[in-house]
């Protein structure tokens, strides 16, 4: 397969990137480049002791972070040597099977986005936080595959859609994934495709929320994304196209999808087995 570059934003989880993400990505033979955009000076690291991947570190704190915010994902992708790019968060590890599948899909048709986490709109055009699979209007940058061409297109156009919500958002340009998805529909005329693929989530996400880039109230965050989505769709004139072409195959709640793709599920199985063994022992020897 053709080689792939990976782009990751490093903000609060440098240890997980170094000890978990990079070693796992190195095992995937057709990934030969990882670009890390460092948004904070105090979490910057430069550990590139990997044989099979070139790790490129970009110092994006201060001016660049203030100028681009979360669009640094796509700005960083402009540095990629490969045409195919995986954009992913700093708390997820896609499986070899998942990366192979995504690579096959974009090799078949590069004029579309493909990913693991999708979002749909309800009948009132409200953004929903449930994970949807199929042809959906929005695929999250949690883990998706795209092209350098699409990242260039985004950087050439994103300022046109900046509004007061984005100007006041924390972090700056929160909702960049929504616009990236919608701009891909505008450019290529195709909705992103999202698949339920194997991956590993960092279990501490639900135990230590301070590591998250977004620290706002959940309700405020959802309302913000609802307003932003409506504004983008109206400006891009995509209402009818999204309603006609969205094709949902299945869905999972946000927590369930996270849970089954993390070590929490394994811990849960161990707990169930322990309870079962304990009950059997108690029944036989104490009954």
PyMOL commands that set and color helices and strands:
alter all, ss='L'
color gray80, all
select helices_A, chain A and resi 14-26+41-43+63-77+96-108+148-161+164-167+176-188+203-206+209-211+218-236+239-245+254-260+263-286
alter helices_A, ss='H'
color red, helices_A
select strands_A, chain A and resi 4-10+31-38+54-59+84-88+92-94+114-115+118-119+131-136+138-139+143-147+192-194+199-201+247-252
alter strands_A, ss='S'
color yellow, strands_A
deselect
rebuild
show_as cartoon
